[in-house]
Amino acid sequence: MVADVPVGAFLSGGVDSSAIVALMSRLNTTPVKTYSVGFKDQPDYDEKSYAHRIAEMFQSEHHEVNIDAGDMLTVFHSSLTALTNRWPTLHVYPFIFCRN
């Protein structure tokens, strides 16, 4: 894969993101950088264990971020000044955490 900037994938461990990582792994000569967000105070919604399995399977360079409700509020307030769409959908926030 060729790009002007480093390329990675958000990995939840679900079918879609797992398939993307599988294809990227085939096309790359170096390990794919993968990123997952987990929820400290909501273990029922935490998919990191699935993402970790896929990351191991495809030998990706895996990074995990663990957040809680306080983290979400902080990012929500600071993102309102940075985002052009004042009412972003919630899927934007895991990407904000992974970019750091």
Solvent accessible surface area in square Angstrom, and as a share of the most:
residue,aa,sasa,rsa
1,M,95,0.42
2,V,154,0.88
3,A,54,0.42
4,D,154,0.80
5,V,103,0.59
6,P,117,0.74
7,V,59,0.34
8,G,35,0.34
9,A,12,0.09
10,F,65,0.27
11,L,0,0.00
12,S,31,0.20
13,G,20,0.19
14,G,36,0.34
15,V,128,0.73
16,D,113,0.58
17,S,14,0.09
18,S,16,0.10
19,A,49,0.38
20,I,92,0.47
21,V,0,0.00
22,A,27,0.21
23,L,107,0.53
24,M,16,0.07
25,S,32,0.20
26,R,205,0.75
27,L,116,0.58
28,N,34,0.17
29,T,145,0.84
30,T,92,0.53
31,P,85,0.54
32,V,3,0.02
33,K,70,0.30
34,T,0,0.00
35,Y,58,0.22
36,S,3,0.02
37,V,14,0.08
38,G,0,0.00
39,F,61,0.25
40,K,124,0.52
41,D,72,0.37
42,Q,85,0.38
43,P,102,0.64
44,D,134,0.70
45,Y,153,0.58
46,D,38,0.20
47,E,87,0.39
48,K,39,0.17
49,S,65,0.42
50,Y,114,0.43
51,A,0,0.00
52,H,86,0.38
53,R,150,0.55
54,I,27,0.14
55,A,4,0.03
56,E,110,0.49
57,M,127,0.57
58,F,64,0.27
59,Q,144,0.64
60,S,17,0.11
61,E,76,0.34
62,H,43,0.19
63,H,73,0.33
64,E,71,0.32
65,V,43,0.25
66,N,69,0.35
67,I,3,0.01
68,D,48,0.25
69,A,60,0.47
70,G,41,0.40
71,D,47,0.25
72,M,52,0.23
73,L,107,0.53
74,T,91,0.53
75,V,21,0.12
76,F,67,0.28
77,H,116,0.52
78,S,69,0.45
79,S,7,0.05
80,L,50,0.25
81,T,116,0.67
82,A,82,0.63
83,L,45,0.23
84,T,141,0.82
85,N,91,0.47
86,R,127,0.46
87,W,208,0.73
88,P,23,0.14
89,T,82,0.48
90,L,134,0.67
91,H,119,0.53
92,V,36,0.21
93,Y,1,0.00
94,P,26,0.16
95,F,102,0.43
96,I,18,0.09
97,F,25,0.10
98,C,19,0.12
99,R,174,0.64
100,N,147,0.76
